[in-house]
Amino acid sequence: MNKKVTSLILLTLMGAGVGFATTQPTTQAAYKWVKTKSYNDIAYHAKSTKSAYIWNKYHTKKLHNLRNYPYATWHLSQSVKMVNGKKAAVYYKVINYRGGANGYVWRGYLAKGPNNRIKDPAANGGVKTKTAVRQAILTVMKGTVPDKALQAVADTGDRLITSDSYEYFKGQLPKDEQSQFILLGSTNGGQYDKALLTGKMTYNEYLKTNITNQLQEENLSLSTITGYRIGINVGTSGGAFILLLPPK
């Protein structure tokens, strides 16, 4: 895929346990660690848009507020049981790869799973969630087959910080499949954004046009990708990376 196109796609997209139940401490005195557990980058999101602080390692300094990251997905790497006198609570060590914010937050403020919200539904034909974007793409590309392994690669898009998105995703594939890899973008650099915003195109027409045009560059069409494996990563802006591989 053309590197200029992948850069445009990236700019558009970026425009994303076990514990001990107790009450949330409010004091800023230092806390002691008494138990930890490691996790493999599990996705979480804030339960609400209310104020909820992310602290430093020993709960002595407020670093961030979840309220300021309403569309963020937080990735869990460690849980820590902290105590201060008779008070105890479990905190999650989290990071938001896109924004770079990280620290320790009381686990009661988080819910498991990636953030499903989109920043500007109006700019996406009224579509409000990442799930809806994904379903719309699968409707347009109805001959494709969701693939667990390829979706796992697509999910790493939350960590993408390079402009070369094609090489980023391709490098995670088995070497014998890398030459067959195709990367599309639901926005295709924004060529038809104005038509969508002004109502000249429906959201499905917008997706179909963008996807069809990119497939033509690969000498493919919606009818010739039947059986192709697909993985989808939807960003907070509503734009999506679409990963394709031929049938095995």
N, C-alpha and C positions, 0 to 999 in steps of 0.2 A: 504493500500500500504506500502511496506517495507520502513522504515524511511531512511535507507542507500541510497536507490534509490532516494527518494525525495530530499535528500541532494545533490546528484550528479546532479539531474535535476536543482536545484537552482543554483549551482555553474556554470553550463553551461549557464543558462539564464542570469546570472548577469555578466559573462565573459568579470532598463529604469528606452454681457453686455450693460450696459448703461454708457454713458460718455459724454464728452464735447470736440468737435473737436478743437484743437489748434496746434501750432507748438511745437516741442520738445525743451525744454530749455537746455542750455549747461552750464550755470553758476553753481558753486558749493556752492553759498550762500544758507543759509537755506530757505526752502520753508514752507509755512503755509498750513495746511489742512483746506479746507472750506466745503468739502462734501465727504461722504463715502457711500459705499453700499457693503453689504456682499453677497457672492456667495458660492454655495455648491460644492467646489472642482471641478471646470470645467477645463477640459484638454485643453491646448494650446501648440503650438510649435513655434519656431522662424521662421519668414518669410524668412530669408536668413542666410547665414553664415558670413555676414559682422559684424564688431565690433558693439556691442550694449550693453551698460552697465546696470547692475542691481545695484541699489543704496540702501543706508540705509534709515531709516524711513523719514528723513527730507531732503534727497537729498544733503547731505554734504560730503558723502564718497562713492566712487565706491567699491562695494563688489565683483562683478563677471562680466564676459563678456559672453554674449550669444554665441559668436563665439567659446568659449572653450567647449561648450556643444552641438555639432551639432546633437546628436541623442537623446537629452533629451526631455521628456514631462514635461511641467510646469503646475502646478495645481493652479488655481486662487481661492483665498478665500475672496479677498476684492479689491474694486476699490477706489481710492482716488483722488479727484481733488485737486491739489496743485497749489498755486500761489506764485509768487515772483515779486512784483511790478506789472507791466502790463502783465507779462508773466503768462500763466496758461496752465496746461496740466493734463491729467488723467493718473495715474499710476496704475499698477496692482500689488498687493501683491501676489507673486508666490513662489512656492517651487518645487524643483525636489526631490522627495522622495528617489530615488536611490542614487543620489549624495549628497543630504543633502544641496545643495545650495539654498538660499532663499533671498528675498529682494523685492525691488520695481522697476519695469521696465515700461518704457513708453509703453502704450498699442499699439501704432503704430508698434512696433517691433514684435508683436505676431499675430498669426493666430489661429483661433479656431480649436480644434481637436488635438488628440494625434500625436506625431511624428511618421511618417510611415516609416522612413528610417531604414535600417539594416547596422550595422557597417562593416561587411565583407561578401559581396555577394558571393565571391569566395569560402568561407567556407560553403556556403549554396547552393551549386549546381547552383550558378548564380542568385538565387532569390534575388531581390533587395529591396522588401518592405514587411512590416508586412501583408499587405492585401493579397499579393501573397502567403505567408506562410499559412495564414488562409484558403485561397481558396484551396490550395493543400491538406491540412488536411481534409477539407470537401469533397474533391474529393475521397480521400482514404476511408473516413468513410461516404460514400454517403448515408447510411441508417439512419444516425443520423439526429436529428431535432434541429436546432439552437433555444435556449430557452432564452428569454429576461431576466428572473430572474437569471438564471445560468450564463449568460454572464455578468450581473452586478457584480456577485461575482468574476468571472474571471478577470474583469477589475481592481479589487483591487490589483491584482498582482503587480502593479507598486509600491505599498507601502510595499511589502513583504521584511522584513529584518531578518526573522528567517530562520533557516535551515530546520525546520519542515514544509514544504509547505503543506503537506497533512492535518495536524491539523489546519493550518492557514485557508485554504479554507473550510474545513469541519465545522469549528466552526461558519461560517457565514450562514450555511444552516439551514432550519427548522429542529428541533430535530427529527421529524419523518422520515426524509430523510437521516440523517447523516450516518446511518448504511449501506445505499445502495450506498454511494458515492464512485466513482472510480476516481483516478487521474493518468493520464498518462503524459509522457514527449515525445516530438517529437524527442529528441536526445537519450533518453534511456541511459544516462550516457556516451554517446560518443563511444559506442562499434563499430559502423560502420562508424565513421567519416572518417577514412583513406580511406575506400572503396569509399566514396563519393568524397573525395578530389582527388583521383587518377583516377576517371572516371569509376571505376568498377561498380558503382551503379548510376542510375539516381536519381534525388531528390525524385521523387515519389516512386521509389523502396526503397530508404532509409527510407522514412516515413512509407511506408507499412510494411517493415520488423520490424522497431522499435515498431510500434503500435501493430502489430500482436503478437509479442513476449510478450509484456506486457499484452495484453488481455488474452493470454493463461495462464498467472499466475493467472488470475481471473476466469479461466475456461470459458472464452468467446472467441468469434471470430468475425471477421468483419461481418459475416453473421448473428450472433445471437444478434447483438446490434441494429438491425433495430428498429427504433422508439425511441431509447435512446435519451435523451436530452443532448445537448452539449453546452459548453462554452469554448472559447479559449483565452488565453493570450499569446501574442507573445512578447518576450523580444528584446532588442536592438541587441543582438547577433544573433537573428534569431531562437533561440530555443523557444519552446512553451509549456505551460502548457495546458493540455486538460482535462477538467472537464466533467464527465459523471454522469448521473442519469437515472434510468429506466423510461419508460413511466409512466405517471400518471394513 
